[in-house]
Amino acid sequence: MELYDTLRTTFAARRFTDDEVPDEVLHRILDHARFAPSGGNRQGWKVIVVREPATKKQLGELCLPALRIAAAQTEAGEVYWQTVTPTSVDIEAAAVDEDLPIFVKMFKYLDQVPVVLVVAVDLGVVASMDQHLDRIGVVSGGSVYPMVWNILLGARNEGFGGSLTTLIASAEPEVQEMLGLQPHEAVAALVPIGKPVKQLTKLSRKPVEEFVFRERADGEPFTG
């Protein structure tokens, strides 16, 4: 595919056909994705390819408490899982409340997704330049998420699709034990891959002028 077409049509696919994703295709996707940049070119990522239905089911179940919390926070009129404003929701109670809706159904049926990738990153090699700031760290993600996005672009190029999901990070200790990851290997993403039931081609995004400004954050909107 032409690069800009790929960029404009790679969407978050969560419903897939029964078509398999052959190992040779997945290997080709990963072989290209590895050329993503990372801090100091340290390439601290690790990808676990999960095809075993029982393991995929367990991974999906580990995501459900986070989805219940998100549902409870949404019902409370909050932006779910944000860290700026303290939540009014009883997190522990919400996590086990099975009456709360699961608004991303894929995780209840993750065992039916053709292949699931769990992406981790070695915190011993990433450049965490914001580690001393009084806020949640985000910079470490710059050493792993470009590679994850490359996987999704590659999947689109091959006629497949997927989505970058991070719910699984809320259950990191359980995932580390399940998949044999070390304590310093942070769980960064769970990426389902398959052939989308419907390929979207018209995605809705904010125009450049709404998020790009000249010289300062309160400067004039950047236009072409």
Secondary structure as UniProt FT lines:
FT   HELIX           3..9
FT   HELIX           23..33
FT   TURN            34..35
FT   HELIX           39..41
FT   STRAND          45..50
FT   HELIX           53..75
FT   TURN            76..77
FT   TURN            80..81
FT   HELIX           91..95
FT   TURN            98..99
FT   HELIX           105..112
FT   STRAND          115..122
FT   TURN            123..125
FT   TURN            129..132
FT   HELIX           139..143
FT   HELIX           145..157
FT   TURN            158..159
FT   STRAND          161..162
FT   HELIX           167..171
FT   HELIX           172..179
FT   TURN            183..184
FT   STRAND          185..194
FT   HELIX           208..210
FT   TURN            217..218
//
